[in-house]
Amino acid sequence: MNTGLKDKVIFITGASRGIGREIAVRCARDGARIVIAAKSVEPHPTLEGTIYTVAEEVEKAGGKALPLVVDVRDEKMVADAVAKTVETFGGIDVLINNASAINLGSTSDISMKRFDLIFSVNVRATFMCSKLCYPHLKKSANPHILTLSPPLSMKPKWFKKHVAYTMSKYGMSMCTLGMAEEFRKDGIAVNSLWPKTLIGTAAIYVNISKLLYHASRKPSIVADAAHEIITSDSRAVTGNFFIDENILRLRGVTDFRKYAMHRFIPVIKDIFVDE
């Protein structure tokens, strides 16, 4: 067992499926204590995963699980979840802001209700979870905040088709930019992580396109990259906008074929990736 995160307390939002679930299970293999903070308590008609099924997977992988029903838009639910985490596990070492809402509607098409949703889940929740975890993170020996958001860019092409969504994701990244400097004095690392390619989640398979799903990489590449970041020295690695493939290459990974969803279909770059 890799002991890099053994007994570390990792609070993950949106961890009931997809990338959040994959990060939870990856960290559990080190013997970490995982807080699965998400809304999914009943099985979705088409998407697998609840906070309880992920808790089972975490325990089987060698970790300890604390499944908590949390709507990241609700300040009291988040505050209560943070308090329960500290009561149960004694502190918080890592916050992973994974919860996110997507809507690629144009300015004309997107409703203000949907606009408010993506800003509440993406920007506001990232800020709020970071704010509420901060007093506990600064007591940790190697504290990290990791947010699933893209490198900042002012290229019009990333705004043109879905300005609302782009602003919301960049808002998450601006939390990284600002908090990395604000929390530097406390030794808290604040970084962002974004995939170089599309990631094959059930949401893509069911809701968007089976072809895009097969032209993606497995969520495990993001989980492996996240693991590399949050096991780094928090005082040496902060304020970065990491791309999953790049950080893994820096850490010695050379074969990325194992991450391909389909070995004969070329992978497609994700949105917001310039390189």
N, C-alpha and C positions, 0 to 999 in steps of 0.2 A: 504493500500500500504506500503510495506517495503521501507523505505526512505534511506537505506544504500548507495545508489548510486544516490540519487536525485540530478539532475542538474550536475552530474559529466560528463565529456566529455571522451568518450571511443572510441578509434580509433582501429577498428578491420580489419585486413587484411583477405582476402578470406572469407568474411562474406556473400556471396550471397547464400550459401547453406550449408548443413551439420552441423558440430559442430560450425562453425563460426556464422551461422544464429541462431542456438539455443542459443548461448551465447548472441547475440545481443538482441533477444527477452526477454531472462531472465533478462538482465540488464534494458531493457526498462520498465519492470514491476515495477522497483523502481523509474521510472521517469528520467532515465539517458538520456543523449544526445549522440546518437550513430552515428559514422562515419562508413559507410559501404563501405569499400575500396576493390574493386574487379574488375575483367575484365568483368564479365557476365552482358551484357546489353540486349542481345537478348536471348530468351528462347532456351535452349539446346534441341536437338531432343529427348533425353531420360532422362535428368536430370532437375528437376524442380528448379526454383529459378533464379532471377536476382537481381541486386542491388536495383531495383525499387520495386519488389515484397516484398523484405525484409524490405525496407523502410516503406511500407504500414503496414506490420506486427508490426514493431516497434512503429509506431504512434498509431495503434489500441491497443497495449499493455500498452500505457501510456507514451511512451518516445518521444523524438524528433529525427528525422532522417536526416542525410546528406549523400545521396548516391553519391559516387565519383568513376568515372572510373579510375582504377589504375592497371597497370601492375607492380607488385612489383619488377620486374627486371630492371625497368626504373627509374633511379635516379631523372630525372626531374619530372616525373609523381608523384613520392612519395613526393618530395620536394614541388611541387605545391599543392598536397593534404593536406600536413601538414599546409602549409600557408593558404589554404582555410578554414581548420578546425579552426585555430586560429582566422582568420578574422570573421568567422561565430559564433563561440561559445566562443571565448575569451581565449582559452587555451586548454591544454590536460592534463587529470588526469591519464588516463590509456591507455597503448598500449598493444594490444593482438596480438602477432605474431602467427596467425593461418594458414596463407597461407602455403601450402606445396605441393610438387610434389612427387609422389611415382613411383618407378620403381624397381622391385625386381629381375632384371636381374643379371646374374653372370658376372664375369669379361670378359668372352669370349663373352657373348651375348649382353651386353649393348653397344650401339653405343656412340661415344664421344659426339654427338649432345645431346643425352638423358642425358649423364653424366653432361654436361654443364648446361642443363636445371634444373636438380634436385639440383645442387650446387648453381645456380643462385637464384632459388625460396626459397630453404631451408636455406642455410648458408648466402649467400650474402644479401638476402632481410631481414633476421632477424637482421643481423648486421646493415644494412643501415637504416631500419625503426627505430631501437633503437637509432642510432646515430642522426638521423634527429629529432626525438621527444624529445631527451634528454634536449635541452635548454628550452623546454616548460614544461616538466615533473618536472624539479627541482623547478619550480615556484608553483607547486601544494602543497596543504596541506597534501595530502596522495597519493603520486604518486606510480604507479605500472607498471612494465613491466611483462607480463605473456606470456611465449612461450610454444606452444604445442609441446613438445619434451621429449624424454625419459630420465630416470636416466642413468648416464654414467656407462659403464661397459667395462672391457677389456676381457670379456669371448669370446674366439674364435667362439663359436656357433652363436653369433650374427653377426659375420662378414662373416662366411664361405660361405653362399649362395648368399649374395647380399652386397658385401663389399662397393660398391659405395653408395647405399642408406643408409647403416648404418653409413658411414662416414658423409654423409650429415645431418642426423638427430642428430648425436652426435656433429656435428659442431654447430648446433642450441643450444644444451645443453651446449657446451663450452662457448657460448655467455653468457648464464645464469651464469655459474661459474665465469667467469671473470668480467662481468659487475656488478654482485652483490657486489663484493669487490670494484670495481672502483667507483660505484655510491653510496656506503654506506654513504660517507661523505655528500651527498646531500639528504639523507633520502629517496632515491628511492628504492623500493623493486623490486628485479629481481628474478623471480621464473620460474620453468618449471612445466608443468602439463601433465600427460600421463594417458590414460585409462588402468585399470587393465584387462579389457576384450575387445574383439572386439566391435566396435560401429556400430550400424545398420544405415548406411547412404545409400542414394540412389545409390551412386557410387558402394558400395559393392553389392547391390541388382542387379544392371544392368550389372556391368562389371565383377564381380568375381563369386559370388555364392549365390543363394537364400537360400541354407541351412546355410551358414555362417551368412547370414543376420538374419535368425531366431534364430541363436545361439549367438546373440549379445545383447548388452544393448542399450537402447535409448540414443541419443545424449544429452538428458536432464541431464543425470548423470554428464557429463563433464561440462555442463553449470552450474549446481548447485555447483560443486566443484570449478569452476572458480570464481563464485560469492563469495564463502566463502573466497577465497584467496584475491581477490581484495577489499574486504570490511574489511580486517585485517589492523592493524597498520603497515604501510610500514616500520617503523623503528624497528619493532620487528619480522617481518616475511619476511626474505630475504635469498636468496642463497639455496633454497630448490628445490628438485626434487619430487614433489608431485605425488602420484597415486590417481586417483579420489576417489575410494572407501575408501582409508585410511584417506584422509582428511575429508571426510564426516562422517566417524565413529568417528574421533576425535571431530567433532562438534556435535555429538549426534544422527546421523542417524543410525538406526538399521535394518530397513526393506528395502532391496534392490530389493524385488520382483517387485515393481512398475516400476523399470527401465528395466525389462526383455522384449525383443521383443516378446518372446513366453514363456508363463509360464510353458510349459511342456518340453521345450528343454533346457538342461543345457548350460550355457554360456561358451564360449571358451576364454582362456587367449589371450591377445594381444601379439604381438611381443615385445621384449625387457623387458618383465616382468619376473623377476626371482622368486618372492615370491609365 
